[in-house]
Amino acid sequence: MKEYSAEFLKNVIILGHLGSGKTTLTESLAFIAGAIEKKGEVERKSTISDFTPEEQARLSSLSTGVVPVEFKNFKFNFLDTPGADEMIGDVTYALEAASGAVLVLDATKGVEVGAEKMWKEIRKHNLPAIIYVNKMDKENVKFDTVLENIKAKLGKQAVPFCLPIGKKEEFSGFADIVELKARIYDGNACIDGDIFEDKMDKVLELREALIENVAGADEVLLEKFFGGEELTMEEIKKGLHLSVLSGEAVPVMVGSSTKDVGPLTLLHMIREYFPSISELKPSIGKKFASEEETSRAFSDSQPFSAFVFKSLIDPFVGTINLMQVKSGTLKKDQEVFISNLNDTGKVGQIFFLQGKTQIPVEVVHAGDICAVAKMDGIHTGSTLSDKKAAIEYPLAMPPSPTMYVAVHPKNKADEDKLSNALSKLHIEDPTFEIKRNKETSQLLIGGQGSIHIGYIIDKMKNMFKVDLETDDQHIVYRETIKATATADGRYIKQSGGSGYYGVVVMRFEPTEKDYEFDEEVFGGAVPRNYFPAVDKGLQETLEHGVLAGFPVIGVKGILTDGKYHAVDSNELAFKLAAGLAFKEACKTAKPSILEPIYRIEVTVKDEYMGDVLGDVSKRRGRVMGMEPAEDGYQKIVAEVPEAEITKYTIDLKAMTQGSGTFTRDFVKYEEVPANLIPKIIEDHKKLTEH
């Protein structure tokens, strides 16, 4: 593969709903451009970008694959992303390296929920885009209906660049509205011809609207258009390039990736209308160890810098890090500064990845995407740069986990391998969380839903040979008291020689704080040097409450009186006496159980508001507020018990046809309704018995 400077590089991210045909399109683009000799198929598990066992088993992308192709003196780095919205973390990082986007739609389904979500990401990142309507050879496809759907859901900037020719299996090409030619595909060849007369009126009508859009991109063209002059093809394409670049025009084209109808034209459109890396605005970062903002242009003449947007764990090679060179050049054996380590490291062999195939290279220019292996300490989000001009690029912020499951190995012999394997997988996917809950003794992994967590579990088995079993997450409850109570605590053991003697009288009160200790002792009934022992004894006792053994919070213990023995009293006696006093006081202090309450922010389409609000109420939630989100969406803020939302991500998808999203954050503990307490105690006792 040749070397390409930023003027001849384009990094194109391919996005869309699950099953829309992103990987098949990527495969077709690579085949037509000559990057691969034989076209693979998802069903046959032979595509270049879906090469992991997990992807092949599911027949779906679960991780971003990079497929570089050379076309007409340009290099396009295609980023084939997962369609499952639970893998949004992977997409979020890949977007950092993209200069343009292709949104793939299934013609039989129109704009699905996943496509809408990906469109929001495209707009958020201000990426020029092309909408590729795939599967035009399927039954019941009505292009006019699909186009109306696109304009209604994605915006009026969507402009058709072609009209399909033929329906169902007869679909063989389209009328090119820009160049007024019929493009008929025969295998991987495209034959240009005349547009059929019955389509010409519609083509000319759409072309007029397209030309008007083009003219608006440039004052000179606009003046010429309103003056009644014809725009030349060169002027039209120049205007289209500017319109696509600004987002004022989003070309809509049609195709069938399985039949290779359309991808050749898409390659030409990417070349003509998408920006080269050199046209992009400089990357913004901060000078290392400083808050001072700085920028780097995509130019070889700038100091070297690069951003790692994906890490891959290879069982043979180790960690492979995919990065985009943001400025300068990267050469084999170059020394670089690694910001997250605050240290330098040496880059060994550099290579391009084409799926899993490594293509060695000596030098990588600004804007290009490459990979390095065997560099300890770098991972997704790392910045590499020239030590003399060290820079740090901001981290993309994917959403935090919305669902947790407990995991343990099927084979106890794998216990030692488990944490090491999870740590390595976390390097590859920093969007899932690993945490050990000491109270429930559960090892939890958190992700965006069952697909995301299932992917992690499958990788554990396939890559590290650790077979996992899962359990539901156990809720971490607390205990408290609701009334003030006074009680004695007596720990006396005297049988000759040194004994134990500690007597305390304590008052226990509810408090807003987790724990407080005070004393109101008069006349030295309990010597001051035993106060810390009483305090410590009480804290240790509160680690296990009287109802179910949960930690106790919201208690203030006040030492009011007591007795001591000149010989037999000691710290241990007073520690144990304090614990006995609390347990005795609980008989009248109205002990109760508290549950964790989470603040959730749910973003839903207007049409699902009623269903979601009703569901929040059924989950014992309190709606704290509502406000408009982006067009057609509302944000609901509520406080809900954690026990009611452990699988909310699955339920919300079902309730909103996949369009609803939410975030969750712990806010406080609140008392559990009295009717639920017996079951919580019973369930917890069963767990502790096991």
Buried (B, 14 or more C-beta within 10 A) or exposed (E): BEEBBBBBBBBBBBBBBBBBBBBBBBBBBBBBBEBBEEBBEBEEBBBBBBBBEBBBEBBBBBBBBBBBBBBEEBBBBBBBBBBBBBBBBBBBBBBBBBBBBBBBBBBBBBBBBBBBBBBEBBBEBEBBBBBBBBBBBBEEBEBEEBBEBBBEBBEEBBBBBBBBBBBEEEBBBBBBBBBBBBBBBEEBEBEEEEBEEEBBEBBEEBBEEBBEBBBBBBEEBBEBBEEEEEBEEEBBBBBBBBBBBEBBBBBBBBBBBBBBBBBBBBBEBBBBBBBBBBBBEBBEBBEBEEEEEBEBBBBBEBBBBBBBBBBBBEEEEEBBBBBBBBBBBBEBEBEBBBBBEEEEBEBEBBBBBBBEEBEEBEBBBBBBBBBBBEBEEBBBBBBBBBBEBBBBBEBBEBBEBBBBBBBBBEEEEBEEBBEEBBEBBBBBBBBBEBEEBEEBEBBBBBBBBBBBBBBBBBBBBBBBEBEBEEEEBBBBBBBBBEEBBBBBBBBBEEEEEEBBBBBBBBBBBBBEEBBEBEBEBEEEBBEEEBBEBBBBBBBEBBEEBBBBBBBBBBBBBBBBBBBBBEEBBBBEBBBBBBBBBBEBBBEBBEBBBBBBBBBBBBBBBEEBBEBBBEBBEEBBBEBEEBEEBEEBBBBBBBBBBBBBBBBBBEBBBEBBEBBBBBBBEEEEBBBBEEEBBEEBBEEBEEEEEE
